[in-house]
Amino acid sequence: MLTVEREDHGTEHSGKFAAYVRVSKDDQDVANQEHSIKAYLNGGDHNVKWFREQGVSSGEDWHNRVELHKCLDYCRKQNATMVIYSISRMSRRQWETLRFFEQEVAPGNIKLVVVDDPTLDETTIGFKAMFAQHERTQIKQRTKLALNRIKSEIDEKGEYTSKAGNVIKKLGIHDKLDEAGIKGNKVNTELADKRAADVWPIIEGMLDKGLSYRAMARELNKMGVPTPTKRRNPDTSKRTEWYASSVRNYVLRMGGR
């Protein structure tokens, strides 16, 4: 449900519009998106063409989203305004969505409407993409600093005491993070890195408390933090849980940058 509406929300619109909806297994969510877009347009002398992306998860590569690219092409050729309900429905990673639209919308002179965000359109998306990328870079830097700080204190004093009072004498896998190699092709590595950066602030806090991988996994499950499998395919109905090994892999990936 919208908390803030655009100034032109609900007024009668004219001209051509291209409405893009990513269809998930949740029919109610799809219906809500379409209802909100129709409520924004609210009748009037306009023509709207719908582009519905079937069977594509929010983690799907942008190049594989056929309907999305059809929608963009339609906007370029017909001088139509692209309308989506929310940036959050496009991808699990907001910074990635913003960067994609920055690259496609601005150069193509495409007008953009994001129904649930009055501040976001073709004139502001570049700034928001830059800010989101800056935040991601900051997370990566804090990650590296946190690991290096703990390792340095262990090297100097023989142990590290966390804020929770837990004493750590050896980081184990952390000791060789800089030498760690991530297997797989470049594309898969980059996608996994993006997912890791999203979850890392939570794991970083647990690391500072001196929690073991097993304890971290238990806390992540209690908090309901999506697992790597769930984040790759949020539409899955399968029950997924965190394990010590999956937490370890996240720490390995973030520290191995």
DRENTORMI-803599 format. One record per residue: residue in one letter; y negated, x negated, z of N, C-alpha, C, O in turn. Coordinates in steps of 0.001 Angstrom, whole numbers, padded with zeros to 6 digits, always signed. Atoms other than C-alpha are relative to their C-alpha. Layout:
AYXZYXZYXZYXZ...
END
This chain:
M+001189-000844+000000+000000+000000+000000-001238-000880+000000-001292-001890+000701L+001181+000830+000136-003423-001320-000932-000877+000083+001242-001099+001169+001777T+000946+000035-001106-005743-002416+001874-001419-000145-000526-002363+000352+000087V+001298+000183+000640-008616-003418-000419+000151+000354-001466+001088-000092-002127E-000087-000413+001390-009294-001856-003778-001124-000615-000818-002183-000950-000288R+001021+000459+000922-011198-003072-006804-001102+001058-000088-000861+002242+000149E+001117-000934+000109-014618-001521-007343+000252+001057-001070-000215+002191-000959D-000259-000951+001081-013359+000103-010537+001334+000724+000157+001803+001378-000775H-001291-000654-000225-010123+001363-008974-000183+001515-000001-001025+002053+000718G+000045-001455+000014-009548+005009-009807-001028+000597-000935-001054+001813-001124T+000944-000526+000982-012370+005305-012314+000721+000142-001339+001720-000535-001583E-000630-000172+001299-011511+006477-015796-000286-001214-000869-001435-001637-000995H+000140+001209+000799-010901+003498-018057+000149+000304-001487+000788+001278-001884S-000121-000120+001448-011234+003066-021793+000424-001344-000575+000283-002380+000075G-000429+001241+000637-009864+000506-024224+001502-000184+000061+002243+000736+000407K-001427+000308+000037-006496-001188-024542+000417-000808+001225-000297-001710+001663F-000539+000690-001167-004378-002347-021607+001476-000323-000233+002192+000423-000902A-001403+000402+000049-001066-004187-021330+000481-000138+001443+000050-001041+002161A-000487+000007-001382+000783-003446-018088+001340-000721+000067+002285-000369-000639Y-001232+000782-000127+003422-005970-017028+000638+000258+001356-000021+000174+002392V-000749-000253-001231+006102-005142-014459+001316-000756-000061+002063-000643-001033R-001306+000657-000088+009007-007336-013375+000944+000961+000699+000732+001321+001857V-000925-001005-000513+011910-004958-012863+001071-000657+000858+001847-001478+000369S-001025+000519-000906+014048-005774-009825+001034+001092+000235+000967+002161-000372K-001028-000990-000314+017064-003962-008396-000529+001086+000926+000114+002116+001128D+000610-000982-000891+014734-002141-006016-000830+000978-000832-001985+000701-001155D+000683-000983+000841+013812+000959-008032-001285+000506+000641-002257+000807-000050Q+001175-000497-000707+011356+002054-005350-001174-000950-000176-002312-000513-000349D+001053+000998+000174+009403-001193-005657-000599+000091-001400-001817+000008-001563V+000468-000129+001384+009181-000805-009441-000869+001241-000142-001931+001196-000762A+000757-001252+000067+008010+002795-009073-001361-000152+000664-002360+000375+000175N+001265+000215-000707+005348+001704-006585-000970-000823-000840-002166-000535-000881Q+000851+000824+000856+004053-000973-008953-000604+000834-001123-001806+000773-001380E+000473-000803+001129+003818+001436-011864-000989+001068+000462-001981+001339-000213H+000905-001022-000537+002201+004126-009717-001376-000601+000288-002398+000011-000022S+001270+000645-000345-000473+001690-008495-000802-000362-001244-002026-000237-001257I+000686+000339+001249-001270+000541-012031-000584+001256-000638-001716+001240-001121K+000488-001262+000566-001573+004151-013237-001171+000543+000813-002113+001106+000255A+001087-000470-000860-003768+004994-010243-001276-000793-000262-002379-000249-000204Y+001167+000834+000329-006050+002084-011123-000652+000488-001291-001873+000631-001350L+000530-000429+001300-006431+003256-014745-000547+001430+000064-001584+001729-000529N+000471-001356-000292-006755+006916-013673-000477+000770-001225-001621+001223-001282G+000356-000812+001161-006713+008638-017021-001080-000644-000851-001161-001869-000944G+001054+000530+000848-009670+008286-019335+000490-000242-001415+001654-000002-001735D-000324+000234+001408-009756+007335-022996+000511-001422-000180-000179-002271-000746H-000569+001338+000118-007473+004321-022815+001421+000074-000552+002064+001123-000544N-001365+000109+000511-004232+003151-024349+000692-001116+000760+000188-002238+000805V-000715+001017-000769-001669+001312-022219+001401-000206-000572+002137+000752-000807K-001339+000368+000466+001416-000501-023470+000713-000689+001154+000179-001624+001752W-000747+000522-001137+004083-001250-020868+000984-001079-000444+001666-000954-001461F-000958+001085+000225+006073-004469-020740+000810-000148+001283+000283-000557+002318R-000860+000031-001187+009023-004315-018348+001041-001103-000157+001858-001081-001077E-000917+001146+000035+010934-007527-017621+001269+000364+000749+001266+000446+001977Q-001263-000419-000599+014548-006525-017003+000873-001202+000346+000960-002158-000425G-001004+000994-000361+017072-008666-015133-000510-001412+000183+000242-002370-000003V+000570+001331-000217+014727-011557-014372-000448-000109+001449-001272+000683+001907S+000375+000178-001396+014441-012820-010805-001358-000669+000087-001855-001212-000899S+001319+000603-000192+011162-014052-009341+000054-001516-000065-000984-002175-000112G-000127+001451+000102+012569-017585-009510+000258-000477-001415+000422-001675-001649E-000295+000348+001391+013160-017477-013267-001118-000836-000606-002297-000618-000329D+000979+000843+000683+011455-020119-015392-000922+000868-000852-000485+001842-001463W+000995-000791+000732+008262-018825-017008+000326+000099-001487+000056+001123-002114H-000295+000009+001429+009455-019784-020486+001111+000987-000366+001255+001354-001532N-001109-000917+000261+012458-017452-020124-000385+001468+000178+000461+002355+000062R+000455-001376-000218+010356-014358-019448-000544+000567-001317-001738+000494-001607V+000322-000457+001358+010388-012784-022882-001099+001054-000007-002051+000955-000781E+000977-001091-000014+008439-009632-022020-001378-000477+000447-002397+000034-000018L+001283+000546-000446+005749-011626-020231-000748-000626-001167-001949-000414-001333H+000648+000651+001140+005063-013665-023334-000361+001012-001088-001352+000836-001796K+000361-001073+000929+005135-010531-025485-001292+000674+000459-002154+001018-000349C+001189-000625-000576+002544-009055-023147-001242-000849-000267-002287-000329-000658L+001122+000908+000234+000302-012112-023434-000386-000020-001477-001571-000015-001811D+000274-000007+001444+000628-012148-027227-000711+001286-000409-001637+001263-001220Y+000625-001290+000301-000270-008458-027373-001471-000013+000418-002340+000470-000308C+001380+000063-000495-003384-009095-025277-000879-000844-000925-002020-000480-001210R+000773+000874+000887-004500-011931-027550-000307+000692-001331-001435+000642-001822K+000152-000602+001331-003955-010001-030777-000794+001305+000028-001528+001611-000912Q+000638-001316-000072-005239-006618-029601-001244+000019+000885-001864+001066+001071N+001137+000083-000923-007980-007844-027250+000181+000987+001159-000759+001657+001587A-000334-000917-001089-006235-005878-024516-000129-000703+001350-000025-001926+001438T+000081+000518-001365-006668-006326-020775+001386+000037+000636+002044+001077+000636M-001302+000054-000665-003543-007466-018937-000134+000519+001427-001047+000129+002154V+000025-000570-001343-002790-005498-015771+001340-000243+000684+002392+000093+000141I-001193+000137-000833-000302-006461-013067-000334+000558+001372-001503+000641+001750Y+000268-000551-001326+000114-004974-009632-000384-001096+000986-001383-000978+001696S+000219+001033-001009+000308-008172-007595+000544-001345-000457+001583-001418-001113I-000476+001358+000274+000615-011933-007972+001330-000246+000700+002188-000953+000173S-001221+000224-000785+003339-011822-005304+001244+000546-000692+002354+000116-000377R-001149-000555+000702+005573-009778-007640+000424-000879-001174+001475-000651-001772M-000280+000842+001156+005479-012482-010296+000942-001144+000329+001814-001492-000467S-000782+001176-000377+007023-015383-008416+000002-000139+001510-000847+000432+002193R-000033+000270-001435+008018-016554-004947-001089-000969+000407-001459-001034+001580R+000983+001038-000317+005422-019326-005192-001343+000366-000631-001508+000304-001849Q+001289-000462+000500+001843-018120-005481-000716-001074-000805-001316-000774-001837W+000718+001069+000697+000466-021516-006523+000518-000151-001426-000249-000441-002343E-000595+000147+001324+002887-021615-009456-000457+001129-000930-000749+000901-002104T+000463-001143+000788+001911-018132-010634-001449-000180-000418-001809+000073-001568L+001415+000209+000297-001780-018958-010414-000182-001064-001072-001007-000918-001974R+000117+001072+000991-001306-022156-012370+000421+000497-001383-000213+000167-002385F-000461-000533+001282+000646-020334-015087-001079+000861-000648-001386+000700-001829F+001027-000877+000560-002030-017685-015516-001265-000773-000363-001954-000433-001325E+001158+000828+000339-004752-020318-015448+000188-000612-001388-000750-000666-002184Q-000288+000653+001279-003065-022040-018394+000074+000990-001156-000232+000634-002295E-000192-000986+001065-002400-018831-020338-001198+000926-000195-001547+001265-001326V+001057-001008+000065-005276-016493-019508-001334-000564-000467-001944-000045-001402A+001315+000558+000340-008374-018685-019656-000080-000521-001438-000994-000133-002166P+000072+000514+001373-007600-020586-022902+000155+001095-001054-000381+000979-002156G-000244-001066+000967-006471-017370-024587-001027+001110+000040-000909+002109-000669N+001050-001019-000134-009586-015429-023554+000580+001379+000324+000152+002394-000225I-000644-001251-000394-007387-012789-021940-000646+000535+001275-000790-000188+002261K+000545-000635-001199-008960-010363-019497+001170+000390+000905+002196+000879+000430L-001097-000219-000949-006854-009972-016343-000442+000881+001156-001529+000700+001706V+000222-000843-001171-006671-007296-013653+001219-000105+000904+002344+000137+000468V-001057+000010-001015-004619-007772-010472-000356+001120+000970-001299+000995+001751V+000377-001228-000695-004605-004345-008859-000206-000194+001495-001149+000356+002064D+000106+000118-001457-004040-005439-005255-000896-001144+000460-000959-001425+001656D+000892+001100-000374-006522-008349-005339-001309+000088-000786-001387-000397-001915P+001283-000171+000682-010145-007472-006216-000690-001316-000345-001556-001349-001220T+000678+001282+000219-011137-011156-006103+000615-000806-001133+000085-001853-001508L-000724+000798+000990-008692-012285-008774-000120+000602-001396+000289+001738-001636D+000054-000391+001407-009433-012074-012492-000087-001265-000836+000108-002365-000320E+000013+001162+000887-009825-014354-015505-001100-001005+000343-001026-002164-000065T+001100+000914-000336-013045-015840-014079+000254-000798+001277-000357-001848+001479T-000238+000669-001286-011661-016823-010656+001357-000674+000106+001600-001431+001046I-001376+000481-000141-008051-017715-011352+000097-001520-000011+000968-002090+000646G-000017+001460+000040-008833-021362-012149-000278-000604+001363+000401-001539+001785F+000347+000493-001330-010463-021921-008765+001137+000244+000985+001478-000635+001776K-001080-000315-000933-007660-020164-006897+001233-000856-000250+001930-001240+000688A-001141+000859+000334-005022-022175-008740-000224-001403+000542+000698-002024+001072M+000329+001331-000495-006801-025407-007837+000135-000056+001521+000651-001035+002061F-000082-000037-001456-007041-024392-004172+001454+000063+000464+001834-000607+001424A-001417-000124-000363-003358-023394-004036+000729-001321-000190+001579-001687+000622Q-000621+001296+000248-002340-026734-005552-000410-001004+001073+000393-001834+001501H+000487+000887-001059-004496-028541-002991+000771+000237+001294+001151-000712+001980E-000751-000333-001203-002745-026704-000164+001420-000555-000070+001942-001057+000926R-001360+000512+000173+000656-027681-001573+000029-001510+000197+000936-002043+000836T+000079+001451-000152-000399-031332-001778-000170-000384+001461+000416-001362+001924Q+000223+000266-001419-001596-031208+001829+001292+000129+000794+001549-000661+001702I-001285-000189-000681+001787-029904+002966+000894-001213-000207+001525-001698+000732K-000821+001170+000316+003551-032772+001215-000475-001220+000775+000337-001994+001282Q+000544+001154-000712+001215-035319+002794+000299+000083+001490+000656-000916+002113R-000288-000164-001426+001655-033877+006281+001475-000256+000297+001827-000811+001338T-001435+000234-000144+005413-033955+005793+000301-001484+000108+001005-001924+001018K-000236+001435+000035+005411-037638+004932-000549-000681+001252+000106-001540+001841L+000625+000593-001181+003027-038519+007763+000809+000284+001262+000975-000590+002112A-000771-000368-001192+005110-036634+010333+001263-000840+000119+001585-001336+001199L-001229+000791-000013+008312-038424+009361-000285-001469+000283+000427-002110+001056N+000351+001406-000205+006630-041831+009218-000446-000267+001433-000136-001311+002008R+000485+000170-001375+004957-041299+012603+001169-000069+000978+001195-000922+001866I-001161-000018-000891+008243-040455+014307+000820-001278-000154+001255-001869+000834K-000784+001206+000253+010053-043355+012657-000680-001235+000585-000015-002105+001146S+000739+001151-000524+007298-045817+013636+000107-000086+001514+000261-001171+002075E-000079+000001-001460+007402-044750+017268+001396-000396+000475+001537-001074+001493I-001364+000397-000353+011184-045125+017369+000174-001501-000192+000794-002165+000639D-000092+001440+000260+010906-048605+015827-000719-000800+001077-000268-001877+001466E+000818+000725-000977+008237-049593+018365+000513+000150+001428+000575-000834+002165K-000361-000271-001386+009478-047957+021579+001496+000244+000211+001978+000289+001343G-001426-000264-000124+013112-047295+020817+000344+001469+000086+001516+001842+000052E-000240-001432-000070+012666-043550+021086-001294+000760-000287-002389+000198-000243Y+001154-000874+000230+010372-040629+020275+000182+001258+000834+001246+001877+000811T-000050-001202-000820+009561-037791+022669-000827+001092-000656-002027+000934-000877S+000689-001102+000672+008701-034493+021035-000860+000773+000989-000791+000543+002197K+000856-000815-000862+006169-031980+022364+000821+000838+000963+000359+001175+002054A-000869-000807-000858+009067-030003+023785+000731-000848+001038+001477-000321+001863G-000636+000883-000967+010214-033064+025746+001341-000547-000423+001991-001248+000352N-001270+000524+000499+013253-033836+023621-000159-001452-000434-001131-001806-001102V+000050+001426+000317+013996-037544+023251+000883-000289-001210+002068+000043-001225I-000725+000352+001225+015009-038805+019807+000045-001518-000105-000994-002178-000093K-000136+001451+000108+016393-042323+019490+000356-000451-001407+000238-001632-001734K-000345+000350+001372+017529-042187+015881-000202+001214-000885+000234+002317-000555L+000246-001100+000924+016420-040082+012953+001196+000279-000895+001251+001324-001545G-001175-000206+000839+019736-040505+011176-000373-000018-001469-000787-001052-001993I+000252-000070+001429+019253-039326+007613-001445-000326-000331-001741-000785-001435H+001410+000272+000258+015469-039686+007992-000257-001473-000265-001190-001816-000992D+000227+001436+000129+015803-043477+008179+000022-000465-001445-000634-001448-001788K-000140+000454+001382+016702-043709+004511-000555+001011-000998-000131+001070-002152L+000543-001021+000883+014645-040885+003103-000674-000591-001223-000562-000040-002318D+000706+000602+001127+012562-043197+000921+000955-000520-001056+000567-000697-002211E-000968+000534+000951+015742-044502-000700+000890+001098-000582+001707+000861-001472A-000900-001080+000412+017346-041117-001161-000235+000399-001442-001375+000517-001893G+000111-000440+001397+018082-040074-004711+000435+001444-000103+001421+001846+000514I-000352-001395+000190+018150-036464-005767+000701+000156-001340+000118-000107-002392K-000771-000148+001223+020895-035725-008282-000423+001265-000755-001061+002158-000199G+000329-001159+000827+020509-033253-011118-001071-000334-001001-001717-001377-000903N+001009+000259+001013+018235-032975-014090-001395+000248+000538-001570+000822+001614K+001386-000037-000459+014473-033125-013847-000484+001412+000287-001178+001641+001279V+000468-001369-000182+013875-029406-014225+000522+000594+001295-000239+001186+002061N-000583-000541-001226+016279-028426-011454-000596-000654+001231-000792+000004+002253T+000595+000712-001123+014800-031082-009189-001375+000552+000322-001696+000787+001487E+001352-000501-000224+011263-029820-009665+000023+001399+000602-000767+001702+001495L-000096-001349-000535+012279-026222-009008+000418-000015+001462-000118+000738+002276A-000459+000101-001390+014111-027191-005825-001101-000557+000887-001248-000126+002031D+001106+000563-000767+011126-029263-004681-001025+001076+000345-001555+001099+001456K+000988-001051-000228+008838-026257-005050+000474+000933+001110-000311+001336+001968R-000532-000872-001043+011130-024112-002919-000060-000695+001358-000374-000066+002368A+000018+000750-001254+011351-026847-000285-001397-000056+000585-001566+000077+001797A+001383+000090-000472+007560-027190-000080-000439+001303+000651-001230+001282+001594D+000374-001291-000556+007248-023455+000639+000516+000179+001427-000188+000738+002269V-000626-000196-001304+009602-023543+003653-000341-001121+000978-000195-000957+002189W+000131+001174-000840+008683-026965+004950-000884+000147+001234-000513-000389+002278P+000818-000093-001213+005836-026038+007355+000778+000509+001208+000514+000091+002335I-000807-000527-001101+008378-024102+009439+000954-001070+000511+001060-001296+001717I-000958+001034-000389+010987-026867+009407-000714-001190+000626-000193-001818+001548E+000770+001118-000545+008313-029484+010077-000290+000215+001481-000190-000715+002282G+000273-000301-001400+007387-027729+013320+001236-000158+000865+001149-000630+001999M-001254+000152-000744+011025-027648+014402+000376-001465+000149+000910-001881+001177L-000284+001429-000048+011400-031314+013565-000809-000665+001105-000315-001533+001824D+000871+000581-001018+008466-032134+015808+000474+000352+001411+000193-000373+002365K-000541-000399-001297+010197-030273+018638+001305-000717+000324+001844-000587+001423G-001225+000746-000232+013228-032499+018214+001268+000818-000133+002308+000436+000405L-001189-000839+000163+015621-029724+017210+001001-000650-000944+000617-001339-001890S-001046+000490+000898+018935-030644+015624+000043+000892-001236-000547+001972-001256Y-000117-000809+001204+019807-029409+012146+000680+001332+000310+000306+002373-000229R-000713-001226-000363+022198-026901+013689-000936+000976+000714-000913+002178+000450A+000943-000854-000732+019497-025603+016040-001067+000562-000940-001485+001712-000802M+000978-000471+000983+017018-025397+013157+000568+001161-000804-000106+002166-001028A-000648-001050+000789+019482-023338+011131+000072+001300+000797-000170+002384+000265R-000100-001182-000856+019987-020980+014056-001354+000708+000121-001430+001935+000049E+001339-000574-000125+016226-020485+014486-000470+000633-001309-001080+001703-001301L+000398-000541+001305+015640-019967+010757+000672+001341-000262+000055+002256-000808N-000720-001265+000163+018305-017248+010727-000600+001087+000888-000715+002240+000471K+000615-000966-000911+016708-015563+013750-001337+000492-000547-001680+001666-000409M+001321-000331+000535+013298-015652+012045+000072+000758-001318-000925+001312-001779G-000148-000691+001271+014704-014181+008854-000577-000747-001182-000928-000136-002191V+000514+000807+001105+013510-017068+006677+001030-000011-001127+002192-000334-000880P-000957-000048+001113+015105-016689+003203+000680-001346-000232+000033-002391-000172T-000756+001215+000309+017828-019224+002400-000294-000442-001429-000887+000315-002197P+000194+000442+001388+017750-021340-000791+000603+000972-001009+000002+001242-002049T-000646-000953+000905+020185-018887-002401-000821+001273-000133-000988+001797-001235K+000801-001223+000011+018055-015899-001436-001316-000216-000731-001807+000688-001407R+001272+000284+000660+014893-017590-002697+000189-000172-001503-000702+000157-002286R-000290+000112+001432+016535-018389-006034+000218+001375-000621-000152+001624-001768N-000291-001340+000504+017655-014787-006370-000287+001027+001095+000633+001467+001784P+000366-000920-001076+015735-012455-004034+000602+001387-000140+000613+002164+000815D-000573-001325+000223+017410-009431-005582+001473+000091+000392+002070+001164+000311T-001417-000009-000342+020887-010450-004423+000255+000857+001232-000556+000889+002157S-000364-000841-001139+022633-008062-002047+000927-000736+000960+001274-000213+002019K-000900+000784-000834+024857-010787-000622-000716-000507+001251-001899-000848+001211R+000556+000525-001239+024311-011862+002962-000019-001520-000075+000992-002143-000400T+000118+001460+000044+023041-015428+003139-000509-000515+001339-001320+000139+001995E+000395+000584-001276+022618-017707+006158-000324-001477-000168+000153-002138-001090W+000295+001430-000056+021181-021108+006959+001124-000721+000742+001707-000186+001685Y-000956+000869-000677+023556-023936+007930-000670-001353+000223-001690-001667-000390A+000560+001324-000275+022917-027400+009312-000120-000815-001284-001090-001550-001467S+000002+000769+001249+023767-028855+005905-001148+000399-000915-001736-000457-001577S+001093-000429+000872+021196-026730+004070-001350-000444+000548-002254-000770-000221V+001236+000514-000602+018466-027702+006553-000126-001491-000292-001199-001977-000648R-000020+001444+000276+019467-031354+006139-000427-000277-001440-001186-001212-001693N+000368+000186+001402+019152-031015+002362-001486+000213-000224-002095-000479-001040Y+001437-000237+000128+015633-029612+002728-000784-001203+000499-001737-001645-000143V+000691+001163-000562+014563-032503+004937+000151-001195-000928-000801-001945-001145L-000257+001085+000940+016160-034958+002528-000904+000115-001217-001493-000875-001651R+000802-000193+001211+014343-033463-000445-001486-000239+000270-002156-000905-000519M+001421+000156-000297+010925-033336+001203-000351-001441+000322-001382-001944-000124G+000294+001379-000378+011127-036823+002671+000266-000988-001099-000238-002110-001058G-000361+000911+001072+012539-038328-000489-000962-000022-001154-000656-000592-002202R+000974-000049+001081+009448-037696-002560-000599-001365-000245-001446-001519-001126
END
